[in-house]
């Protein structure tokens, strides 16, 4: 026993395996076309005979930044002992520890792991003769290769500036590789790779914290693969599948299901710094991944939505929601959006087509203690913001909206204007104001929503207005309301104005020109205050309509009611949305 232990201790010094190091470097370089470094080569006999390579580096090829395409801490080569005594390396197994693969691709689709095609008639690696005329290196079908503590980084190359930028990184996974026969011309396509992704972390410059994969598995075969996973980002969870369609260039499809997504929380883990800019090298934008995302419940405080569905395309510099839909407040919203992850601040643009929204439910979100408007909302808008910063402050947009068949509960708009007009004693029924239409244009900027042409069609009243409201619920509007009314039994309002009593009519006609025969009144107004406490004020001199000497029109000169749909898209958004597939 002592002799066996002594032989095991002395053998590494008696068999100079390090002399194979330059030969291995030469073989690997000839096979891959990459410069190779091997720091050391040593023989170990326990628990099995093996040759350990330490500090193995496969360099990036010409045209890529200086650095390593593959870094390996150690590689254990299982060898046949009798062949080793005959000064030959007959490899029977490979175990890799601490491997890091740095995958780079340029705008043209060329990668730093591309292998050159061998010239016709090139002998297989290790064909050089050793003692006795036999090859010194024999690569039989190797069986299984295991890799532990592996890291994969995927990045893009800006060829113009010779700079590499990271797209994402997977760390802490292991893999088992089978069906390795380097003597076969298509041996890379025959590889079967399985990996347990449990405990793996996914990092990307887009996020300040990594995604943790709680469970998952990956299977690669014939250059294609499929993965399943359950992952956690902060407190948000997701499950999904991914299918790898090819490695050169990388392309995959995916499905992701998220039970609950808090967009405010997601905003906190997004990085505001510029992303990879993979496509900035002057080459064409390339599609990297295509898939579907579903979200059971989406929260963007204080707003909420459910049944979110979206087709998603991931390009080399942008992520595009080709078509999304969601349900919210009794209606639906559809549209498309683009996130540019190559630019600082993560600028995002999109469209929203809302239909059937219960406005009472929506308003209650912002003002739960007092509903001031009801109806069914439809809107067409374009929106833009920066998710990497204060998304609300950066929000801009434009569009049109229409609210139909609604009311102002607890807000008697008509009588409020009548009281402001004072002398115009029109008999307007008291109570909340019901309307058939309220709508117009909108523009979002500086945390306010502006409108240049609003129109209201209500019972006994029509109006136009312009102004804005703030995200802080403040109001700032001016406009004109035209009031008309009928007494019980169809008596015109003019009778009520001038016929309350002959003397009253005479007095009123003296101070209000055209009062005789008046059918309504035009009242200029202003609204300030807040949603919860609006303040009406007179903004000019009221006028009777339809009386002698008074203006003849009975309705204000109002802009044409905006049509829905048909909102023209902004050129910048159009350019972003029309991406090549």
Secondary structure, DSSP 8 states (H G I E B T S, - for coil): -HHHHHHHHHHHHHS-GGGGHHHHHHHHHHHHSS-EEEEEEEEE-SSS-EEEEEEEEEE--TTS-SSEEEEEEEEEEEE-HHHHHTT-EEEEEEEEEEEEEEEEE-TTS-BTT------TT---TT-SB-GGGSBSEEE---EEEEEEEEEEEEEEEETTTTEEEEEEEEEEEEEEEEEE-TTSTTHHHH-EEEEE-TT-EEE-TTBSS-EEEEEEEEEEETTEEEEEEEEEETTEEEEEEEEEEEETTEEEEEEEEEEEEEHHHHHHHB--S----TTTTSS---EEEEEEEEEEEEEETTEEEEEEEEEEEEESSEEEEEEEEEEETTEEEEEEEEEETTSTT-EEEEEEEEEEEEHHHHHHHH-TT----EEEEEEEEEEEEETTS-HHHH-EEEEEEEEEEEEETT--HHHHHHHHHSS-------S-EEEEEEEEEEEEETTEEEEEEEEEEETTEEEEEEEEEETT-BEEEEEEEEEE-B-TTS-BHHHHHH-S-HHHHHHHHHHSTT-TT--EEEEEEEEEEBSSSEEEEE-S--EEESSTTS---SS--------SS-----HHHHHHH----
